[in-house]
Amino acid sequence: MMRRPARDTRKAIDVFIARKAEIDAMLARISKLSEDHFGADPDKVNWGDVGTLEDYARHLRRITDAAFREGEHAE
């Protein structure tokens, strides 16, 4: 088996860390937005707000299903 040069591994690590930081920043923004009820006035929530959250949940479920091998990604 051929080993990859150390610099390729270092580059992969650097890119991995950069992508992780990008994801962490997105998660922090989503968490902050959630704390603010996703910008909706809790006393004036309408079906459009519900639809928006359903869309967000659908996208996040695709991510969590892939990450945790659930749903369509289950073994």
N, C-alpha and C positions, 0 to 999 in steps of 0.2 A: 504494500500500500504506500502510495506516495504522499508525503506530508506537504502541506501548503507552506510557503515561506512565511516566516514570522511577521513580515510587514503586511501580508494579506490578512492575517489574523488580527493584527493591531488595527488595521483599517476597518475590518468588520466590527470589532469592539467599539471603535470610535463612532461608527454609524449607528450601531445598536444603541449606544448611550444617548446619542442625539435624538433618535426616534423615541426612546423611552421618555426623555425630557419633554418632547413634543406632546406625547400622550398624557404625561402627568399634568402639563399645562392645560390641555383640553379638559381633562377630568376636573381640575380645580375650577375652571370657568363654568363647567356644567353644574358642579356642586354649588357654586355661588349663585347661579341662576335658579337652581332648585330652591335654595333658601329664600329666594325672592319670588316664589311661586311661578317661576318661568315668566315673570313680567306681567302676569295676570292679576287683576284685582280680585282677591278671594271672595269678595262680596258681589262681584259682577261676572263671575265665570259663565261662559256661554259654550255652546256646542262647538264653536270654532276653536276655542281653547282646548276642549277635550280632544278634538281631532288632531291638533298640533301635538299634544302629549302622546297620543296614540302613535303618531308618526315617529316621534323621538324614541318611544319605547320599542317600536319595531326595529329601528336602526340599531339601537343599543342591544337588543336581544340577539341580533345577528352576530354582533361582536362577542357577547358573553357566551352564546352557544358555541362559537368557534373556539374561544379561549378555554372553555371548560368542557369541550367535546360533548355538548348537549344538543337537544333538538335534532336537526338534520345532520349534525356533526357527531352524533353519538355513535359509538362503536357497535 
